[in-house]
Amino acid sequence: SSGINAEYGGNENDLSRFSLFYNNITKYMKRSYSANGDLNNLENPIYFANVNMNNGKLHNHWIDSLSAAFIGVQILHGDLETAIHHHALFYGLWLKYDALPERYNWNKKACEYAFYPLRPEFAEATYLLYQATHHPFYLYVGESIFKSIERFNKAKCGYATLNSVLTKKQEDRMESFFLSETCKYLFLLFDFHNPLHKYNDFIFTTEGHLLRINSYVREKISFLYSESDASRISNISHMFTCQTFHKSRQLVPPFSDTFWHNLINFINLQ
């Protein structure tokens, strides 16, 4: 057979491989800020810890701003509730620092590397969550991002990297991804009638470039696959149900008050 799924399109081996990796990430890296570590209780803040790739054991106590990109993967996979609660962690950190530190130590509840180069991942996750839920909360988050950048990063010529989110000292440089990604996602978040939002046959690359998904890019490239690959992953279940977000939830916060209180304690947000 061609290996192309008739209902969803795309290659079934790719989907099975992705499901294997996603399940392992959830199994070994997803952690809960609670006494019993209950990952199913939506009132417990969650984070994804860095683990040893060989044994799955905890490797260190920090998360980085780049890991906010994984929220987009969670959304596209249909794991919407996890994405909502994962995103809240980064929003809490944004409220704490008016930026995202490059590394945050969740054990010490403090910055481990306070550098902030105007990275796009949090804005990207906010945009994607708004597209998935149309909850006005994410417009408020986007406004918070915009106002902080205007206040602390704006310079005479452009927008500056922060040497430290603690002192807000600016560096004499602006990364190219600020314009090509961070600004793009914030613009799209508030551009409600952008034609891009009417179609579902486009996807963003990790660098914010648009790729059209059509039959040409879906074709199987034979040299990327082997028979051993196919047999190894053929028994992995890749069926999943995309979680939906009912319109009635747009009238209340996307997470509970108890969750937010617990998150404030987790990151020591004053």
MIDOSE-1310 file (N, C-alpha, C; in nm, 2 decimals, decimal comma, always signed):
residues 270
ssgi	+0,08/-0,12/+0,00/+0,00/+0,00/+0,00/+0,09/+0,12/+0,00; +0,03/+0,24/-0,03/+0,10/+0,36/-0,04/+0,14/+0,42/+0,10; +0,07/+0,37/+0,20/+0,09/+0,42/+0,34/+0,02/+0,56/+0,36; -0,06/+0,61/+0,27/-0,12/+0,73/+0,28/-0,26/+0,71/+0,34
naey	-0,29/+0,79/+0,45/-0,41/+0,77/+0,52/-0,52/+0,84/+0,44; -0,63/+0,77/+0,41/-0,73/+0,82/+0,32/-0,81/+0,93/+0,39; -0,83/+0,93/+0,52/-0,91/+1,03/+0,59/-0,83/+1,15/+0,62; -0,71/+1,14/+0,66/-0,63/+1,26/+0,71/-0,53/+1,30/+0,60
ggne	-0,49/+1,22/+0,51/-0,38/+1,25/+0,42/-0,25/+1,23/+0,49; -0,14/+1,24/+0,42/-0,01/+1,22/+0,49/+0,02/+1,07/+0,50; +0,14/+1,05/+0,55/+0,20/+0,92/+0,56/+0,17/+0,86/+0,70; +0,11/+0,74/+0,70/+0,08/+0,68/+0,83/+0,20/+0,65/+0,91
ndls	+0,31/+0,61/+0,85/+0,44/+0,59/+0,92/+0,49/+0,71/+0,99; +0,47/+0,83/+0,93/+0,51/+0,95/+0,99/+0,43/+0,98/+1,11; +0,30/+0,95/+1,10/+0,21/+0,98/+1,21/+0,23/+0,88/+1,33; +0,26/+0,76/+1,30/+0,29/+0,66/+1,40/+0,42/+0,69/+1,47
rfsl	+0,52/+0,74/+1,39/+0,65/+0,78/+1,45/+0,63/+0,90/+1,54; +0,56/+1,00/+1,49/+0,53/+1,11/+1,58/+0,46/+1,08/+1,71; +0,36/+0,99/+1,70/+0,28/+0,95/+1,82/+0,37/+0,88/+1,92; +0,47/+0,80/+1,87/+0,56/+0,73/+1,96/+0,64/+0,84/+2,03
fynn	+0,70/+0,93/+1,96/+0,78/+1,04/+2,03/+0,70/+1,12/+2,12; +0,58/+1,16/+2,08/+0,49/+1,24/+2,16/+0,45/+1,17/+2,29; +0,42/+1,05/+2,28/+0,39/+0,97/+2,40/+0,50/+0,95/+2,50; +0,62/+0,94/+2,44/+0,74/+0,93/+2,53/+0,78/+1,06/+2,59
itky	+0,76/+1,17/+2,52/+0,78/+1,30/+2,58/+0,68/+1,32/+2,70; +0,56/+1,29/+2,68/+0,46/+1,30/+2,78/+0,49/+1,21/+2,90; +0,54/+1,09/+2,87/+0,56/+0,99/+2,98/+0,68/+1,03/+3,06; +0,79/+1,08/+3,00/+0,91/+1,10/+3,08/+0,94/+1,25/+3,12
mkrs	+0,88/+1,34/+3,04/+0,91/+1,48/+3,06/+0,80/+1,56/+3,13; +0,68/+1,52/+3,11/+0,57/+1,60/+3,17/+0,56/+1,58/+3,32; +0,57/+1,69/+3,39/+0,57/+1,69/+3,54/+0,46/+1,78/+3,59; +0,42/+1,75/+3,72/+0,31/+1,83/+3,78/+0,36/+1,89/+3,91
ysan	+0,32/+2,02/+3,93/+0,35/+2,08/+4,06/+0,24/+2,05/+4,16; +0,26/+1,93/+4,22/+0,16/+1,89/+4,32/+0,23/+1,79/+4,41; +0,17/+1,77/+4,53/+0,23/+1,67/+4,62/+0,24/+1,53/+4,57; +0,13/+1,49/+4,49/+0,13/+1,36/+4,45/+0,16/+1,34/+4,30
gdln	+0,20/+1,45/+4,23/+0,24/+1,45/+4,09/+0,13/+1,41/+4,00; +0,00/+1,43/+4,03/-0,11/+1,39/+3,95/-0,11/+1,47/+3,82; -0,09/+1,41/+3,71/-0,09/+1,48/+3,58/-0,23/+1,49/+3,52; -0,33/+1,43/+3,58/-0,46/+1,43/+3,53/-0,55/+1,54/+3,59
nlen	-0,50/+1,60/+3,70/-0,57/+1,70/+3,77/-0,54/+1,84/+3,71; -0,64/+1,90/+3,64/-0,62/+2,02/+3,57/-0,60/+2,14/+3,66; -0,61/+2,12/+3,79/-0,58/+2,23/+3,88/-0,43/+2,24/+3,92; -0,35/+2,14/+3,88/-0,21/+2,13/+3,91/-0,13/+2,19/+3,79
piyf	-0,05/+2,29/+3,81/+0,04/+2,34/+3,71/+0,13/+2,23/+3,65; +0,16/+2,24/+3,52/+0,25/+2,14/+3,46/+0,37/+2,21/+3,40; +0,47/+2,13/+3,38/+0,59/+2,18/+3,31/+0,65/+2,05/+3,25; +0,74/+2,08/+3,15/+0,81/+1,97/+3,09/+0,96/+1,98/+3,12
anvn	+1,01/+1,88/+3,20/+1,14/+1,88/+3,25/+1,24/+1,83/+3,15; +1,37/+1,87/+3,16/+1,47/+1,81/+3,08/+1,52/+1,68/+3,14; +1,52/+1,58/+3,06/+1,56/+1,45/+3,12/+1,67/+1,39/+3,03; +1,74/+1,29/+3,09/+1,84/+1,21/+3,02/+1,78/+1,13/+2,91
mnng	+1,83/+1,15/+2,79/+1,76/+1,08/+2,68/+1,78/+0,93/+2,68; +1,88/+0,88/+2,76/+1,90/+0,74/+2,77/+1,82/+0,66/+2,87; +1,78/+0,73/+2,98/+1,71/+0,66/+3,08/+1,58/+0,74/+3,13; +1,56/+0,86/+3,08/+1,44/+0,93/+3,12/+1,44/+1,00/+3,25
klhn	+1,55/+0,99/+3,32/+1,56/+1,05/+3,45/+1,59/+1,20/+3,45; +1,55/+1,27/+3,55/+1,56/+1,42/+3,55/+1,71/+1,46/+3,53; +1,73/+1,55/+3,44/+1,87/+1,59/+3,41/+1,91/+1,72/+3,47; +1,82/+1,82/+3,48/+1,84/+1,95/+3,54/+1,71/+2,01/+3,59
hwid	+1,71/+2,13/+3,64/+1,60/+2,19/+3,70/+1,55/+2,32/+3,62; +1,59/+2,33/+3,50/+1,55/+2,45/+3,43/+1,46/+2,42/+3,30; +1,38/+2,52/+3,27/+1,31/+2,52/+3,14/+1,36/+2,64/+3,06; +1,35/+2,64/+2,93/+1,40/+2,75/+2,86/+1,29/+2,81/+2,77
slsa	+1,31/+2,93/+2,73/+1,20/+3,00/+2,66/+1,17/+2,93/+2,52; +1,27/+2,87/+2,46/+1,25/+2,80/+2,34/+1,14/+2,69/+2,35; +1,13/+2,63/+2,47/+1,04/+2,52/+2,49/+0,89/+2,56/+2,47; +0,86/+2,69/+2,47/+0,73/+2,74/+2,45/+0,68/+2,69/+2,31
afig	+0,77/+2,66/+2,22/+0,73/+2,62/+2,09/+0,66/+2,49/+2,09; +0,68/+2,41/+2,19/+0,62/+2,28/+2,20/+0,47/+2,29/+2,22; +0,42/+2,41/+2,27/+0,28/+2,43/+2,29/+0,21/+2,42/+2,15; +0,27/+2,47/+2,05/+0,22/+2,47/+1,91/+0,20/+2,32/+1,87
vqil	+0,30/+2,24/+1,90/+0,29/+2,10/+1,87/+0,17/+2,03/+1,94; +0,15/+2,07/+2,07/+0,04/+2,01/+2,14/-0,09/+2,05/+2,08; -0,10/+2,18/+2,04/-0,23/+2,22/+1,97/-0,25/+2,15/+1,84; -0,15/+2,14/+1,76/-0,17/+2,07/+1,63/-0,20/+1,92/+1,65
hgdl	-0,15/+1,86/+1,76/-0,18/+1,72/+1,79/-0,32/+1,70/+1,85; -0,39/+1,81/+1,89/-0,52/+1,80/+1,94/-0,52/+1,79/+2,10; -0,40/+1,80/+2,16/-0,39/+1,79/+2,30/-0,41/+1,93/+2,36; -0,53/+1,99/+2,35/-0,56/+2,13/+2,37/-0,55/+2,16/+2,52
etai	-0,61/+2,08/+2,61/-0,61/+2,12/+2,75/-0,46/+2,12/+2,80; -0,38/+2,03/+2,76/-0,24/+2,04/+2,80/-0,17/+2,16/+2,75; -0,20/+2,20/+2,62/-0,15/+2,32/+2,57/-0,19/+2,45/+2,64; -0,32/+2,45/+2,68/-0,37/+2,57/+2,76/-0,30/+2,58/+2,89
hhha	-0,28/+2,47/+2,96/-0,22/+2,48/+3,09/-0,06/+2,50/+3,08; -0,01/+2,44/+2,98/+0,14/+2,46/+2,96/+0,17/+2,61/+2,92; +0,08/+2,67/+2,84/+0,10/+2,81/+2,80/+0,09/+2,90/+2,92; +0,00/+2,87/+3,02/-0,02/+2,95/+3,13/+0,11/+2,96/+3,21
lfyg	+0,20/+2,86/+3,21/+0,32/+2,87/+3,28/+0,41/+2,98/+3,23; +0,42/+2,99/+3,09/+0,50/+3,09/+3,03/+0,44/+3,23/+3,04; +0,30/+3,24/+3,05/+0,24/+3,36/+3,07/+0,27/+3,41/+3,21; +0,27/+3,32/+3,31/+0,30/+3,36/+3,45/+0,44/+3,41/+3,45
lwlk	+0,54/+3,35/+3,38/+0,67/+3,40/+3,38/+0,68/+3,54/+3,31; +0,60/+3,56/+3,21/+0,60/+3,69/+3,14/+0,55/+3,79/+3,24; +0,45/+3,77/+3,32/+0,40/+3,86/+3,41/+0,51/+3,89/+3,52; +0,59/+3,79/+3,55/+0,69/+3,81/+3,65/+0,80/+3,90/+3,61
ydal	+0,84/+3,88/+3,48/+0,96/+3,95/+3,43/+0,93/+4,05/+3,32; +0,81/+4,06/+3,26/+0,78/+4,14/+3,14/+0,87/+4,10/+3,03; +0,90/+3,97/+3,02/+0,98/+3,91/+2,92/+1,00/+3,76/+2,96; +1,06/+3,68/+2,88/+1,09/+3,54/+2,92/+1,24/+3,53/+2,93
pery	+1,29/+3,49/+3,05/+1,44/+3,46/+3,06/+1,47/+3,34/+2,98; +1,60/+3,34/+2,93/+1,64/+3,23/+2,84/+1,63/+3,09/+2,92; +1,66/+3,10/+3,05/+1,64/+2,98/+3,13/+1,58/+3,02/+3,26; +1,48/+2,94/+3,31/+1,42/+2,96/+3,44/+1,43/+2,83/+3,52
nwnk	+1,48/+2,84/+3,64/+1,50/+2,73/+3,73/+1,37/+2,71/+3,81; +1,29/+2,61/+3,78/+1,17/+2,59/+3,85/+1,18/+2,54/+3,99; +1,30/+2,48/+4,02/+1,33/+2,44/+4,16/+1,36/+2,55/+4,25; +1,45/+2,65/+4,20/+1,49/+2,76/+4,28/+1,39/+2,88/+4,26
kace	+1,30/+2,87/+4,17/+1,20/+2,97/+4,14/+1,27/+3,10/+4,10; +1,37/+3,09/+4,02/+1,45/+3,21/+3,98/+1,51/+3,19/+3,84; +1,55/+3,30/+3,78/+1,62/+3,30/+3,65/+1,75/+3,22/+3,67; +1,79/+3,14/+3,57/+1,92/+3,08/+3,57/+2,00/+3,15/+3,46
yafy	+1,94/+3,20/+3,36/+2,00/+3,28/+3,25/+1,90/+3,38/+3,21; +1,93/+3,51/+3,25/+1,83/+3,62/+3,24/+1,82/+3,69/+3,10; +1,90/+3,64/+3,01/+1,91/+3,70/+2,87/+1,77/+3,69/+2,80; +1,73/+3,79/+2,73/+1,61/+3,78/+2,65/+1,63/+3,85/+2,51
plrp	+1,64/+3,77/+2,41/+1,66/+3,82/+2,27/+1,54/+3,84/+2,19; +1,42/+3,86/+2,25/+1,30/+3,89/+2,18/+1,25/+3,76/+2,10; +1,27/+3,65/+2,16/+1,23/+3,52/+2,09/+1,08/+3,52/+2,06; +1,05/+3,44/+1,96/+0,91/+3,44/+1,91/+0,82/+3,33/+1,97
efae	+0,88/+3,23/+2,03/+0,80/+3,11/+2,06/+0,68/+3,13/+2,15; +0,68/+3,22/+2,24/+0,57/+3,25/+2,33/+0,46/+3,32/+2,25; +0,50/+3,42/+2,17/+0,40/+3,49/+2,08/+0,34/+3,39/+1,98; +0,42/+3,30/+1,93/+0,37/+3,20/+1,84/+0,26/+3,11/+1,91
atyl	+0,29/+3,06/+2,03/+0,20/+2,97/+2,10/+0,07/+3,05/+2,13; +0,08/+3,18/+2,16/-0,04/+3,26/+2,20/-0,13/+3,27/+2,07; -0,06/+3,30/+1,96/-0,14/+3,31/+1,83/-0,21/+3,18/+1,80; -0,14/+3,07/+1,81/-0,20/+2,94/+1,78/-0,31/+2,90/+1,87
lyqa	-0,29/+2,93/+2,00/-0,40/+2,90/+2,10/-0,52/+2,99/+2,07; -0,50/+3,11/+2,03/-0,62/+3,19/+2,00/-0,69/+3,14/+1,87; -0,62/+3,09/+1,77/-0,68/+3,03/+1,66/-0,75/+2,91/+1,69; -0,71/+2,83/+1,79/-0,77/+2,71/+1,83/-0,89/+2,73/+1,92
thhp	-0,89/+2,84/+1,99/-1,00/+2,86/+2,09/-1,09/+2,98/+2,07; -1,03/+3,08/+2,00/-1,09/+3,21/+1,99/-1,13/+3,27/+2,12; -1,05/+3,24/+2,22/-1,08/+3,29/+2,36/-1,01/+3,43/+2,37; -1,08/+3,53/+2,41/-1,03/+3,67/+2,42/-0,91/+3,68/+2,52
fyly	-0,90/+3,58/+2,61/-0,78/+3,58/+2,70/-0,65/+3,59/+2,63; -0,64/+3,52/+2,51/-0,52/+3,52/+2,44/-0,49/+3,65/+2,37; -0,59/+3,73/+2,34/-0,57/+3,86/+2,29/-0,51/+3,95/+2,40; -0,56/+3,93/+2,52/-0,51/+4,00/+2,64/-0,36/+3,96/+2,66
vges	-0,33/+3,84/+2,65/-0,19/+3,79/+2,66/-0,10/+3,86/+2,55; -0,15/+3,86/+2,43/-0,08/+3,93/+2,32/-0,06/+4,07/+2,35; -0,16/+4,14/+2,40/-0,14/+4,28/+2,44/-0,04/+4,30/+2,54; -0,03/+4,21/+2,64/+0,07/+4,22/+2,74/+0,21/+4,20/+2,68
ifks	+0,23/+4,11/+2,59/+0,36/+4,09/+2,52/+0,40/+4,22/+2,45; +0,30/+4,27/+2,38/+0,33/+4,40/+2,30/+0,37/+4,51/+2,39; +0,29/+4,53/+2,49/+0,32/+4,65/+2,58/+0,45/+4,63/+2,65; +0,49/+4,51/+2,69/+0,62/+4,49/+2,76/+0,73/+4,52/+2,66
ierf	+0,72/+4,47/+2,54/+0,82/+4,50/+2,44/+0,84/+4,64/+2,41; +0,72/+4,71/+2,40/+0,73/+4,86/+2,37/+0,79/+4,93/+2,49; +0,77/+4,89/+2,60/+0,82/+4,96/+2,72/+0,97/+4,93/+2,75; +1,01/+4,81/+2,73/+1,15/+4,77/+2,78/+1,24/+4,74/+2,66
nkak	+1,20/+4,71/+2,54/+1,29/+4,67/+2,44/+1,30/+4,78/+2,33; +1,21/+4,87/+2,32/+1,21/+4,97/+2,22/+1,34/+5,06/+2,23; +1,41/+5,08/+2,12/+1,53/+5,16/+2,13/+1,52/+5,27/+2,02; +1,63/+5,35/+2,01/+1,62/+5,46/+1,91/+1,61/+5,41/+1,77
cgya	+1,67/+5,30/+1,74/+1,67/+5,24/+1,61/+1,63/+5,09/+1,62; +1,50/+5,06/+1,63/+1,46/+4,92/+1,64/+1,42/+4,88/+1,78; +1,44/+4,75/+1,81/+1,40/+4,69/+1,94/+1,52/+4,61/+1,98; +1,56/+4,63/+2,11/+1,69/+4,58/+2,16/+1,67/+4,45/+2,23
tlns	+1,76/+4,36/+2,22/+1,78/+4,25/+2,31/+1,80/+4,29/+2,46; +1,74/+4,22/+2,55/+1,77/+4,26/+2,69/+1,88/+4,17/+2,74; +1,98/+4,24/+2,80/+2,09/+4,17/+2,86/+2,04/+4,09/+2,98; +1,94/+4,14/+3,05/+1,89/+4,08/+3,17/+1,74/+4,12/+3,18
vltk	+1,65/+4,02/+3,21/+1,51/+4,05/+3,23/+1,50/+4,11/+3,37; +1,60/+4,10/+3,46/+1,59/+4,16/+3,59/+1,62/+4,31/+3,59; +1,73/+4,35/+3,52/+1,77/+4,49/+3,52/+1,71/+4,56/+3,40; +1,66/+4,49/+3,30/+1,61/+4,55/+3,17/+1,72/+4,62/+3,09
kqed	+1,84/+4,60/+3,12/+1,95/+4,66/+3,05/+1,95/+4,61/+2,90; +1,95/+4,71/+2,81/+1,95/+4,67/+2,67/+2,09/+4,65/+2,61; +2,09/+4,56/+2,51/+2,21/+4,54/+2,43/+2,20/+4,61/+2,30; +2,31/+4,63/+2,23/+2,31/+4,70/+2,11/+2,29/+4,61/+1,99
rmes	+2,18/+4,54/+1,99/+2,16/+4,44/+1,88/+2,01/+4,40/+1,88; +1,96/+4,36/+1,76/+1,83/+4,31/+1,75/+1,83/+4,19/+1,66; +1,79/+4,08/+1,71/+1,79/+3,95/+1,63/+1,69/+3,96/+1,51; +1,73/+3,90/+1,40/+1,65/+3,90/+1,28/+1,51/+3,83/+1,30
ffls	+1,51/+3,73/+1,39/+1,38/+3,66/+1,41/+1,28/+3,74/+1,48; +1,32/+3,86/+1,54/+1,22/+3,94/+1,60/+1,12/+4,00/+1,50; +1,17/+4,04/+1,38/+1,09/+4,09/+1,28/+1,02/+3,98/+1,20; +1,09/+3,87/+1,17/+1,04/+3,77/+1,08/+0,94/+3,67/+1,16
etck	+0,95/+3,67/+1,29/+0,87/+3,58/+1,36/+0,78/+3,64/+1,47; +0,85/+3,70/+1,57/+0,78/+3,76/+1,68/+0,68/+3,86/+1,64; +0,72/+3,96/+1,55/+0,62/+4,06/+1,50/+0,52/+4,00/+1,42; +0,55/+3,90/+1,34/+0,46/+3,83/+1,25/+0,34/+3,77/+1,33
ylfl	+0,38/+3,69/+1,43/+0,28/+3,63/+1,51/+0,19/+3,72/+1,59; +0,25/+3,83/+1,64/+0,17/+3,93/+1,71/+0,07/+4,00/+1,61; +0,12/+4,03/+1,49/+0,04/+4,09/+1,39/-0,08/+4,00/+1,35; -0,05/+3,88/+1,32/-0,15/+3,78/+1,29/-0,26/+3,76/+1,40
lfdf	-0,21/+3,77/+1,52/-0,30/+3,75/+1,64/-0,41/+3,85/+1,63; -0,38/+3,98/+1,60/-0,48/+4,08/+1,60/-0,54/+4,12/+1,46; -0,49/+4,05/+1,36/-0,54/+4,07/+1,22/-0,65/+3,97/+1,20; -0,77/+4,00/+1,25/-0,87/+3,90/+1,26/-0,92/+3,85/+1,12
hnpl	-0,91/+3,94/+1,02/-0,96/+3,91/+0,88/-0,85/+3,87/+0,78; -0,74/+3,84/+0,84/-0,63/+3,79/+0,75/-0,67/+3,67/+0,67; -0,65/+3,67/+0,54/-0,69/+3,55/+0,45/-0,63/+3,42/+0,50; -0,52/+3,43/+0,57/-0,45/+3,31/+0,61/-0,54/+3,23/+0,71
hkyn	-0,63/+3,30/+0,78/-0,71/+3,23/+0,88/-0,83/+3,15/+0,82; -0,85/+3,17/+0,69/-0,96/+3,11/+0,62/-0,92/+2,97/+0,56; -0,80/+2,94/+0,56/-0,75/+2,82/+0,50/-0,68/+2,73/+0,60; -0,68/+2,60/+0,58/-0,62/+2,50/+0,66/-0,51/+2,42/+0,59
dfif	-0,47/+2,47/+0,47/-0,37/+2,40/+0,40/-0,23/+2,46/+0,40; -0,21/+2,54/+0,50/-0,08/+2,60/+0,52/-0,03/+2,57/+0,66; +0,10/+2,56/+0,68/+0,16/+2,54/+0,81/+0,29/+2,62/+0,82; +0,32/+2,67/+0,94/+0,44/+2,75/+0,96/+0,56/+2,65/+0,99
tteg	+0,67/+2,69/+0,94/+0,79/+2,62/+0,98/+0,84/+2,67/+1,11; +0,94/+2,61/+1,17/+0,99/+2,66/+1,30/+1,05/+2,80/+1,29; +1,08/+2,85/+1,17/+1,13/+2,99/+1,15/+1,02/+3,08/+1,10; +0,90/+3,04/+1,11/+0,79/+3,13/+1,08/+0,76/+3,15/+0,93
hllr	+0,81/+3,06/+0,84/+0,78/+3,06/+0,70/+0,66/+2,98/+0,67; +0,58/+3,02/+0,58/+0,46/+2,95/+0,54/+0,49/+2,84/+0,44; +0,44/+2,72/+0,46/+0,45/+2,61/+0,36/+0,31/+2,57/+0,33; +0,28/+2,55/+0,20/+0,15/+2,50/+0,16/+0,15/+2,35/+0,16
insy	+0,05/+2,29/+0,22/+0,04/+2,14/+0,23/-0,04/+2,10/+0,11; +0,02/+2,03/+0,02/-0,05/+1,98/-0,10/+0,00/+1,84/-0,13; -0,05/+1,79/-0,24/-0,01/+1,65/-0,27/+0,14/+1,63/-0,30; +0,20/+1,74/-0,35/+0,34/+1,73/-0,38/+0,43/+1,71/-0,26
vrek	+0,40/+1,79/-0,16/+0,49/+1,78/-0,04/+0,44/+1,66/+0,05; +0,33/+1,60/+0,02/+0,28/+1,48/+0,10/+0,34/+1,35/+0,04; +0,40/+1,36/-0,08/+0,45/+1,24/-0,14/+0,56/+1,17/-0,06; +0,55/+1,04/-0,05/+0,65/+0,97/+0,02/+0,79/+0,98/-0,05
isfl	+0,89/+1,02/+0,03/+1,03/+1,02/-0,02/+1,09/+0,89/+0,02; +1,11/+0,80/-0,08/+1,15/+0,66/-0,05/+1,27/+0,65/+0,04; +1,37/+0,73/+0,01/+1,50/+0,71/+0,08/+1,50/+0,75/+0,22; +1,39/+0,81/+0,27/+1,38/+0,84/+0,41/+1,32/+0,73/+0,49
yses	+1,27/+0,62/+0,43/+1,21/+0,51/+0,50/+1,27/+0,38/+0,46; +1,27/+0,29/+0,55/+1,31/+0,15/+0,52/+1,21/+0,06/+0,57; +1,22/-0,07/+0,53/+1,12/-0,17/+0,57/+1,13/-0,19/+0,72; +1,25/-0,18/+0,78/+1,26/-0,20/+0,92/+1,19/-0,09/+1,00
dasr	+1,20/+0,03/+0,94/+1,13/+0,14/+1,01/+0,98/+0,11/+1,01; +0,93/+0,07/+0,90/+0,78/+0,05/+0,89/+0,74/-0,06/+0,98; +0,81/-0,17/+0,99/+0,77/-0,28/+1,08/+0,79/-0,24/+1,23; +0,88/-0,16/+1,26/+0,91/-0,12/+1,40/+0,79/-0,04/+1,45
isni	+0,74/+0,05/+1,37/+0,64/+0,14/+1,42/+0,49/+0,10/+1,38; +0,48/-0,01/+1,31/+0,35/-0,04/+1,26/+0,25/-0,07/+1,37; +0,30/-0,12/+1,48/+0,21/-0,16/+1,59/+0,18/-0,05/+1,69; +0,22/+0,07/+1,66/+0,20/+0,18/+1,75/+0,07/+0,25/+1,71
shmf	-0,02/+0,27/+1,81/-0,15/+0,33/+1,78/-0,13/+0,48/+1,76; -0,17/+0,53/+1,65/-0,16/+0,68/+1,63/-0,30/+0,74/+1,62; -0,40/+0,67/+1,66/-0,53/+0,73/+1,66/-0,55/+0,82/+1,78; -0,61/+0,94/+1,76/-0,63/+1,03/+1,87/-0,75/+1,11/+1,84
tcqt	-0,81/+1,17/+1,94/-0,92/+1,26/+1,93/-0,88/+1,40/+1,96; -0,90/+1,49/+1,86/-0,87/+1,63/+1,89/-0,97/+1,69/+1,99; -0,92/+1,75/+2,09/-1,01/+1,81/+2,19/-1,07/+1,94/+2,13; -1,19/+1,96/+2,16/-1,26/+2,08/+2,11/-1,28/+2,18/+2,23
fhks	-1,30/+2,30/+2,19/-1,31/+2,41/+2,28/-1,45/+2,48/+2,26; -1,54/+2,45/+2,35/-1,68/+2,50/+2,33/-1,68/+2,65/+2,35; -1,77/+2,71/+2,27/-1,78/+2,86/+2,27/-1,82/+2,91/+2,41; -1,89/+2,83/+2,49/-1,93/+2,88/+2,62/-1,81/+2,91/+2,71
rqlv	-1,70/+2,84/+2,68/-1,58/+2,86/+2,76/-1,51/+2,99/+2,74; -1,55/+3,06/+2,63/-1,49/+3,19/+2,60/-1,54/+3,30/+2,69; -1,64/+3,27/+2,78/-1,69/+3,37/+2,87/-1,62/+3,36/+3,00; -1,54/+3,26/+3,03/-1,47/+3,25/+3,15/-1,32/+3,22/+3,13
ppfs	-1,23/+3,24/+3,22/-1,09/+3,21/+3,20/-1,07/+3,07/+3,15; -0,97/+3,04/+3,07/-0,95/+2,91/+3,01/-0,90/+2,80/+3,11; -0,87/+2,85/+3,24/-0,83/+2,76/+3,34/-0,89/+2,80/+3,47; -0,89/+2,72/+3,57/-0,96/+2,75/+3,70/-0,88/+2,84/+3,79
dtfw	-0,95/+2,91/+3,88/-0,89/+3,00/+3,98/-0,79/+2,92/+4,06; -0,82/+2,80/+4,10/-0,73/+2,72/+4,18/-0,60/+2,69/+4,10; -0,62/+2,65/+3,98/-0,50/+2,63/+3,89/-0,41/+2,76/+3,90; -0,47/+2,87/+3,87/-0,39/+3,00/+3,87/-0,32/+3,03/+4,00
hnli	-0,39/+3,00/+4,11/-0,34/+3,02/+4,24/-0,22/+2,93/+4,26; -0,23/+2,80/+4,22/-0,12/+2,71/+4,23/+0,00/+2,75/+4,15; -0,03/+2,80/+4,03/+0,08/+2,84/+3,94/+0,15/+2,96/+4,00; +0,08/+3,05/+4,06/+0,14/+3,17/+4,13/+0,24/+3,12/+4,23
nfin	+0,20/+3,02/+4,31/+0,29/+2,96/+4,41/+0,41/+2,89/+4,35; +0,39/+2,82/+4,24/+0,49/+2,75/+4,17/+0,60/+2,84/+4,12; +0,57/+2,95/+4,07/+0,68/+3,04/+4,01/+0,71/+3,16/+4,10; +0,64/+3,16/+4,22/+0,66/+3,27/+4,32/+0,63/+3,40/+4,25
lq	+0,52/+3,41/+4,19/+0,47/+3,54/+4,12/+0,41/+3,63/+4,23; +0,47/+3,75/+4,24/+0,43/+3,84/+4,34/+0,31/+3,93/+4,29
